[in-house]
Amino acid sequence: MRYPDVKLKKEWIQNPISNEVVEWTKSFAEYLSIPNERKPLTTSQLRKFFGEIKRIDTDFNNKKVDLPMLNPMLAYAVGRDKKNNRNVTKILEFSEEIMTALTSIRNDENMHKDFKSFLKIFESIVAYHKYFGGN
């Protein structure tokens, strides 16, 4: 169950967190932390989104309307990261997985529960990114 062979699954957002999900977040964070043809995702790139997600979490009922704005925020970060029409860091992969997670949050009575699962997944990615030496 390793990234990039396995991508984030919608049911991971809509169901309770399992060991499978935690293992995936570990492999995803490791991928984001290790340089290859591109530089690792930086801690500041990761924390910018983490901070916004935590802000929404502080008053979810009033701030849930801000969730859709995370997609353009991610798109902007991907665009900023380009040099010679190519991303410098692994922000594109990060963005793709986070956008998948965001679109998996249902807009009904399950929204808060789905958001909490998303938050836990994101926290796990942040923790493992730090563990693997993310800058």
N, C-alpha and C positions, 0 to 999 in steps of 0.2 A: 504494500500500500504506500507507494512512494511517488512523490512529485518528481518529474513531470509526466510519468507514465499514467498517473491517476490525477484527475482534476477535481476541484471541489464539487461536491454533489449537493443538489438542492435539498435532499432529505436530511443532510447534516444540519441544515439551518432549521428545518421544520420538525425535527425529532430531538429527543434528549441526546446530550453529548455522549459519545461512546469512546472506547479505547481506540477504535479504528480512526476516529476523527483526530484524536490526540496524536497518534502516530503519523497521520498525514500532515498535521501542522508542524510537527518536528521535521519531517523531510522537506516541507515547503520552506520553512525558515532556514534550514541548512542550505538549500539551493540558493536562496536569496542572499546568504552570507558569504558564499564562496565565489571568488572571482573565476571567470572563464573568459570567453571572448568579450564580456562586458564586466564592468565593476559591480561589486555587491550593492544591494540596496542600502542606503545610508540610514542610520538611526534617525536623523532629522526628517527624512522622507517618511519613514514609518510613524514617527511620533506626531507629525502634523495631522495625519488621519486619525491616529489614536486619540489625540486631544479633542478632535471634533466629535468623535463617537462618544467619548466620555462626557462631553458637554451635553449632547443629546440625552444621554442616559440620566443625567442629574435631574431632569424634569421631563421625562419621556412624553407624558400626556400633552404637554404644551409645545415640545420641541420636535415631536415626531414628523412634523411637516417639513423639517429640514433634511430628512433622510434622502429624498431624491436629489438634493443639491450635492451630495457626496460624489455622484457620478461625474458632473462637470469638474468638480474639484480634482478628481483622479485624472480626467482627460487633460486638464491644465498641467498637472505634474508630469504627465507623459510627454506633452508637447515641450515643456521647459527643459526636459532632460536630453533633447535631441541635439546632436552635433553632426553635421553633414548628412542630414536625413536619417540618422541612426541613433537609437537610444544608447546612452553612455552606461547607464546602470540597468538593473533588472526591474525597473519601475513598471515596465509594460506587463510583465508576467504578474507582478503584484496587483496591478490595476485590473487585469482580466479576472483574476480569482476573486478579488473583492467585489467587482461589479456583479459577478455571478452570485455571490453571497447576498448582495443587496437586493438583487431582483428576485431572490428566493424568499425574502421576507413578505409574508402575505399581508394584504391590506384589508384585514377583517379582524374578528375577535382574537385571532392568534398573533396579531402583529407584535405585541409586547413580548410574548413568549419567544417568537422567532428572533426578535431583536436581541433578547438576552442570550440566546444560543450563538448568534452572530458575534456578540460582544465577547463571549467566552472563547470562541475560536480565534478572534482577533487578539485577545490577551495571550493566548497560547502561542500564537505566531510571534508576538512581541517578546515573550519570555525566551523562546527558543532562539530567536534572532540574537538576543543578547548572549545566550549560552554559547552560540557558535561564533561569537566574537564580532557581531555586526557593528560596524563603525557608526 
